[in-house]
Amino acid sequence: MEIVFKFAWILFILATIINIFILKKHLQVYIDEKPEREKGYNLIIKNFLIFGLIPWIIMGLGNLSGLTSSVFDYFRPADMKPIVLILHAFVIIIWLALIRFVFFNNGAAFLADHPGIIRFNSFGKITDNPSESAIKLFVILAILGGILGMIMMWIVEIPPIQ
């Protein structure tokens, strides 16, 4: 079982790539509907792929180099392992880039003009085309949830798992 935790990052990379293919297939309907949106969708997919893979690559480098022993080390940033801190810093950078994009670079309007990227399920009804304000609220809540999770990793004493 130890080997699974040491190489879990490979599964995370595969899951990210599979999700990108699923998203691309899902978005094809919208591209067929308005082909001029294809460039925007491709840009979004490229960014999802890049920013989605880098954390798992950092994790893999940590595990392969011996700086960490398993995926569980990344839930213990208070241990001050440098590669774990790098991964957490990268996540914060992603959040800051997302805030900049959505709130200061007209990203909410861009995403609203590209339906299917952000989907809401509200009382059993799926919405593929949320408004700019709904996208901004979604981003705020997602980042606040991430911050809460990161704070918990810093202050809760999670026993090491080997």
Backbone bond lengths (Angstrom), bond angles and torsions (degrees), N, CA, C in turn:
res aa  C-N    CA-C-N  psi(-1)  N-CA   C-N-CA  omega(-1)  CA-C   N-CA-C  phi
1 M - - - 1.454 - - 1.524 110.74 -
2 E 1.324 116.57 -30.45 1.460 121.30 -179.36 1.531 111.39 -58.55
3 I 1.325 116.44 -37.93 1.464 119.96 -178.90 1.535 111.45 -65.17
4 V 1.326 117.03 -32.92 1.468 120.86 177.67 1.522 110.17 -61.94
5 F 1.334 116.68 -44.31 1.462 120.71 -178.78 1.530 111.72 -71.37
6 K 1.324 116.80 -30.33 1.456 119.87 178.77 1.530 111.66 -71.90
7 F 1.327 116.64 -32.02 1.464 120.76 -176.92 1.527 112.75 -113.21
8 A 1.316 117.48 20.46 1.471 121.60 178.67 1.522 111.28 -59.98
9 W 1.321 117.02 -29.64 1.461 121.05 -179.71 1.523 111.46 -58.89
10 I 1.324 117.95 -30.43 1.469 120.79 177.46 1.528 109.44 -66.29
11 L 1.324 116.65 -41.88 1.464 120.22 176.65 1.528 111.00 -63.36
12 F 1.331 116.47 -37.73 1.472 120.28 178.91 1.531 110.41 -65.93
13 I 1.325 117.02 -38.89 1.470 120.60 176.82 1.527 109.71 -63.37
14 L 1.333 116.74 -46.68 1.468 120.41 179.35 1.530 111.21 -61.43
15 A 1.326 117.03 -42.70 1.468 120.52 179.36 1.527 110.98 -63.01
16 T 1.332 116.70 -39.74 1.464 120.58 178.71 1.526 110.17 -63.24
17 I 1.310 117.16 -45.98 1.469 121.27 -179.51 1.522 110.55 -64.59
18 I 1.326 117.33 -43.15 1.470 120.59 178.10 1.521 110.33 -61.74
19 N 1.339 116.97 -42.94 1.471 119.81 178.35 1.521 111.71 -62.72
20 I 1.318 117.95 -36.07 1.469 121.17 177.57 1.527 109.68 -63.95
21 F 1.336 117.36 -43.70 1.468 120.05 178.38 1.529 111.45 -63.65
22 I 1.323 116.09 -40.87 1.475 119.80 177.70 1.530 110.09 -63.48
23 L 1.332 116.94 -44.05 1.461 120.69 178.76 1.520 110.51 -61.59
24 K 1.326 116.97 -45.53 1.471 120.80 -179.71 1.525 110.72 -60.17
25 K 1.316 116.89 -41.65 1.476 120.88 177.90 1.527 109.93 -64.51
26 H 1.315 117.51 -42.86 1.467 122.46 178.92 1.529 111.02 -62.09
27 L 1.325 116.76 -38.99 1.463 121.34 -176.17 1.521 113.24 -77.27
28 Q 1.324 117.60 -15.60 1.462 120.32 -177.82 1.532 111.69 -57.76
29 V 1.310 117.30 -33.43 1.473 121.67 177.80 1.527 109.96 -59.13
30 Y 1.325 116.41 -43.17 1.467 121.00 -178.29 1.530 111.25 -73.42
31 I 1.325 116.52 -32.83 1.461 120.43 176.92 1.527 109.88 -68.26
32 D 1.334 116.72 -42.29 1.466 120.39 177.90 1.527 110.83 -62.65
33 E 1.333 115.29 -36.03 1.462 121.29 -179.74 1.529 111.72 -67.40
34 K 1.339 116.17 -42.68 1.473 122.08 -179.90 1.526 108.58 -139.46
35 P 1.322 118.72 88.04 1.473 122.01 -175.89 1.527 114.09 -57.39
36 E 1.323 118.54 -24.44 1.473 120.33 179.89 1.530 112.21 -66.84
37 R 1.321 117.33 -14.46 1.474 120.97 177.94 1.529 112.67 -83.83
38 E 1.315 117.78 -10.29 1.462 120.74 -173.75 1.529 112.21 -57.47
39 K 1.323 117.37 -41.80 1.467 120.60 179.88 1.536 110.54 -59.77
40 G 1.333 117.15 -42.97 1.459 121.22 178.32 1.518 112.11 -64.56
41 Y 1.343 116.26 -43.69 1.462 119.68 177.92 1.529 110.83 -62.35
42 N 1.327 117.00 -41.76 1.469 119.84 179.15 1.522 111.37 -62.72
43 L 1.321 116.93 -38.26 1.470 121.22 177.70 1.531 110.52 -63.56
44 I 1.322 116.23 -43.95 1.461 120.79 178.68 1.528 110.73 -62.74
45 I 1.318 116.79 -46.20 1.467 121.06 -179.55 1.525 110.40 -62.59
46 K 1.335 116.91 -42.59 1.474 120.47 178.32 1.530 110.59 -59.49
47 N 1.329 116.57 -44.01 1.464 119.93 179.54 1.524 111.78 -67.68
48 F 1.338 117.54 -40.19 1.461 120.09 175.63 1.531 109.90 -58.70
49 L 1.307 116.52 -42.83 1.464 120.29 -178.01 1.530 110.85 -65.66
50 I 1.315 116.47 -49.02 1.472 120.01 -178.45 1.528 110.88 -62.72
51 F 1.336 116.37 -55.57 1.462 119.48 -176.08 1.525 112.58 -72.50
52 G 1.326 116.90 -19.35 1.454 120.34 177.24 1.517 113.40 -82.24
53 L 1.332 117.04 -26.58 1.466 120.11 -177.94 1.531 113.51 -91.04
54 I 1.313 117.64 -32.45 1.473 120.03 -174.41 1.533 112.89 -56.22
55 P 1.348 120.03 -44.24 1.482 117.19 178.65 1.529 113.03 -59.14
56 W 1.336 116.95 -37.69 1.474 119.48 -178.59 1.523 110.50 -73.36
57 I 1.319 117.45 -31.73 1.465 120.73 175.95 1.528 109.78 -67.75
58 I 1.327 117.17 -42.05 1.470 121.04 175.76 1.528 109.44 -59.31
59 M 1.327 116.20 -44.97 1.467 120.62 179.42 1.531 110.03 -61.41
60 G 1.314 116.71 -44.14 1.466 120.54 179.31 1.516 111.95 -62.18
61 L 1.338 116.56 -42.25 1.471 119.93 177.37 1.525 110.94 -60.98
62 G 1.312 116.48 -40.76 1.461 120.10 178.25 1.514 112.34 -63.41
63 N 1.321 116.40 -44.51 1.460 120.11 -178.54 1.529 112.10 -71.13
64 L 1.337 116.93 -42.26 1.470 119.74 -178.75 1.529 112.71 -69.32
65 S 1.335 116.37 -32.07 1.466 119.92 -178.52 1.525 112.91 -82.66
66 G 1.339 116.82 -10.60 1.456 120.06 -177.99 1.518 113.90 87.18
67 L 1.340 116.89 2.68 1.462 119.58 177.31 1.530 111.21 -69.85
68 T 1.321 115.98 -24.38 1.467 122.35 173.68 1.521 107.51 -134.78
69 S 1.318 115.39 161.33 1.464 118.12 -178.01 1.524 112.66 -107.12
70 S 1.327 117.31 -21.14 1.459 119.56 179.16 1.522 109.63 -163.58
71 V 1.304 115.11 176.69 1.460 122.10 178.82 1.533 111.16 -60.74
72 F 1.299 116.84 -26.91 1.463 120.80 -176.06 1.530 113.22 -69.01
73 D 1.326 116.93 -23.13 1.467 119.28 176.54 1.527 111.48 -59.90
74 Y 1.318 116.84 -28.84 1.466 121.06 -177.11 1.523 112.45 -75.55
75 F 1.334 116.66 -10.51 1.467 121.21 173.74 1.530 111.37 -89.83
76 R 1.327 116.39 2.24 1.462 121.65 -177.88 1.530 110.85 -126.91
77 P 1.330 118.50 63.80 1.468 119.42 -178.90 1.527 112.95 -64.91
78 A 1.328 117.87 -23.02 1.466 120.75 -179.64 1.533 111.78 -66.07
79 D 1.336 117.75 -14.20 1.468 120.49 174.55 1.526 111.13 -71.33
80 M 1.326 117.11 -11.72 1.467 124.80 174.45 1.528 114.03 63.63
81 K 1.326 116.82 31.69 1.465 119.35 173.78 1.527 107.35 -73.08
82 P 1.319 117.93 127.18 1.466 120.54 -172.92 1.535 114.52 -54.96
83 I 1.310 118.44 -43.32 1.467 120.32 -177.08 1.534 110.72 -67.90
84 V 1.323 116.89 -32.89 1.470 121.40 176.04 1.528 109.13 -66.24
85 L 1.315 116.59 -43.21 1.468 120.61 178.27 1.526 110.74 -64.79
86 I 1.328 117.60 -35.77 1.466 121.16 177.10 1.523 109.91 -63.78
87 L 1.329 117.01 -44.02 1.470 119.62 178.69 1.527 110.53 -61.88
88 H 1.316 117.28 -45.54 1.468 120.27 179.79 1.525 111.09 -64.52
89 A 1.319 117.20 -38.53 1.471 120.62 177.23 1.528 110.12 -64.00
90 F 1.324 116.76 -39.68 1.464 119.82 178.98 1.526 110.88 -63.96
91 V 1.317 117.33 -39.87 1.467 120.35 177.28 1.533 109.98 -60.85
92 I 1.309 116.68 -42.59 1.474 120.57 178.06 1.531 110.01 -63.21
93 I 1.323 117.19 -40.24 1.466 121.00 176.99 1.527 110.62 -61.35
94 I 1.313 116.88 -41.28 1.475 120.48 177.08 1.528 109.71 -60.92
95 W 1.325 117.23 -44.71 1.467 120.09 179.04 1.522 111.14 -60.18
96 L 1.331 116.41 -45.24 1.465 120.33 -179.60 1.531 111.05 -63.78
97 A 1.327 116.85 -40.44 1.465 120.55 177.72 1.529 110.63 -64.40
98 L 1.317 116.94 -39.09 1.465 120.77 178.70 1.522 110.93 -66.12
99 I 1.324 116.66 -42.83 1.475 120.25 177.57 1.529 109.87 -61.43
100 R 1.310 116.18 -45.94 1.474 120.46 179.57 1.523 110.48 -59.69
101 F 1.332 116.57 -46.56 1.463 120.97 -178.91 1.524 111.60 -62.68
102 V 1.326 116.58 -51.99 1.466 121.11 -173.30 1.525 112.49 -70.68
103 F 1.326 117.11 -42.78 1.459 119.93 -171.93 1.532 114.87 -96.59
104 F 1.327 118.08 -24.06 1.462 119.39 -173.45 1.527 114.13 -120.81
105 N 1.318 118.06 -12.61 1.469 121.34 -179.40 1.521 112.14 -120.81
106 N 1.323 116.53 27.62 1.461 121.61 175.85 1.535 112.85 62.32
107 G 1.326 116.31 25.25 1.459 120.54 -178.04 1.514 114.09 -67.45
108 A 1.340 117.16 -33.39 1.469 119.31 178.81 1.531 109.85 -63.07
109 A 1.324 116.68 -41.18 1.474 120.53 177.83 1.525 110.16 -66.11
110 F 1.340 116.49 -40.83 1.458 121.20 178.36 1.536 110.28 -59.91
111 L 1.329 116.36 -46.80 1.466 120.37 -179.87 1.521 111.58 -67.76
112 A 1.329 117.19 -37.24 1.463 120.28 177.60 1.527 110.68 -64.76
113 D 1.321 116.27 -30.63 1.468 120.96 179.01 1.522 112.39 -82.40
114 H 1.311 116.51 -4.34 1.466 121.77 178.29 1.534 108.69 -123.65
115 P 1.338 116.66 78.04 1.467 119.94 -177.25 1.527 112.44 -60.32
116 G 1.326 113.84 152.23 1.452 120.71 176.55 1.515 113.97 98.36
117 I 1.331 117.09 -17.08 1.468 119.81 179.13 1.522 109.61 -72.42
118 I 1.317 116.04 -49.98 1.467 121.53 177.55 1.523 106.69 -110.70
119 R 1.325 115.40 122.90 1.466 121.24 -178.88 1.515 108.85 -119.77
120 F 1.315 115.35 136.13 1.459 121.07 176.82 1.522 108.96 -114.11
121 N 1.315 115.19 143.26 1.454 121.28 172.49 1.517 106.23 -114.64
122 S 1.307 115.60 104.49 1.456 121.01 -177.20 1.522 109.62 -114.58
123 F 1.320 115.73 107.72 1.458 121.85 178.98 1.526 111.44 54.76
124 G 1.327 115.91 43.70 1.456 121.32 176.36 1.514 114.40 83.96
125 K 1.320 117.66 -2.28 1.466 121.23 179.61 1.525 108.50 -108.04
126 I 1.339 116.23 120.22 1.457 120.48 -179.10 1.524 108.84 -87.43
127 T 1.327 114.99 129.81 1.455 122.17 177.15 1.519 107.92 -111.53
128 D 1.325 116.56 119.27 1.461 122.30 179.56 1.521 112.36 -93.67
129 N 1.316 116.91 -9.34 1.454 120.02 -173.74 1.529 110.34 -131.56
130 P 1.335 117.82 70.27 1.464 119.85 -179.03 1.535 111.65 -70.64
131 S 1.309 114.88 159.13 1.461 121.09 178.98 1.530 109.85 -75.36
132 E 1.340 115.12 167.20 1.467 120.00 176.95 1.525 110.94 -58.57
133 S 1.332 116.89 -43.18 1.470 119.17 -178.50 1.528 110.93 -66.94
134 A 1.332 117.97 -36.27 1.468 120.47 177.24 1.527 110.43 -65.88
135 I 1.325 116.92 -38.59 1.469 121.18 178.04 1.530 109.72 -64.41
136 K 1.326 117.10 -44.28 1.468 120.57 179.11 1.527 110.72 -62.44
137 L 1.314 117.29 -42.81 1.464 120.95 177.87 1.524 110.51 -62.90
138 F 1.323 116.82 -43.65 1.454 122.36 178.85 1.532 110.53 -58.23
139 V 1.338 116.94 -46.10 1.458 121.73 -178.91 1.533 110.14 -63.88
140 I 1.325 116.59 -44.56 1.472 120.39 178.59 1.524 110.37 -59.11
141 L 1.330 117.05 -48.61 1.471 120.43 -178.22 1.526 111.68 -65.43
142 A 1.327 116.91 -39.96 1.472 120.13 179.73 1.526 110.66 -63.86
143 I 1.327 116.64 -43.71 1.465 119.65 -179.74 1.526 110.86 -69.44
144 L 1.326 117.52 -40.20 1.469 119.27 176.39 1.523 111.15 -61.12
145 G 1.331 117.32 -39.70 1.463 120.47 175.85 1.521 111.61 -62.65
146 G 1.330 116.53 -40.89 1.463 120.75 177.24 1.517 111.98 -64.80
147 I 1.339 116.03 -41.99 1.472 120.07 178.23 1.517 110.12 -62.48
148 L 1.320 117.25 -44.27 1.463 120.67 177.84 1.524 110.79 -59.01
149 G 1.332 116.40 -44.30 1.468 120.17 177.80 1.517 112.16 -61.45
150 M 1.333 115.86 -42.31 1.465 119.42 -179.86 1.531 110.90 -66.68
151 I 1.324 116.97 -40.47 1.472 120.18 177.39 1.521 109.88 -60.62
152 M 1.322 116.22 -43.08 1.471 119.83 179.54 1.534 110.76 -60.66
153 M 1.336 117.05 -39.35 1.462 119.22 179.05 1.523 111.52 -64.33
154 W 1.331 117.29 -31.73 1.459 120.95 -179.88 1.519 112.87 -77.96
155 I 1.350 117.71 -34.92 1.462 118.12 -172.02 1.522 114.97 -103.41
156 V 1.326 117.66 -21.48 1.472 119.80 -179.97 1.515 108.35 -89.46
157 E 1.300 116.63 131.52 1.457 122.11 -179.18 1.532 108.82 -80.53
158 I 1.320 115.48 95.54 1.465 121.72 178.52 1.529 106.97 -88.66
159 P 1.326 117.44 121.44 1.463 118.23 -178.62 1.531 110.70 -65.64
160 P 1.342 116.45 141.82 1.467 118.77 179.23 1.523 110.91 -62.96
161 I 1.312 115.86 139.37 1.470 121.48 178.17 1.518 107.05 -116.40
162 Q 1.264 117.38 126.50 1.469 120.74 -179.96 1.492 111.87 -115.40
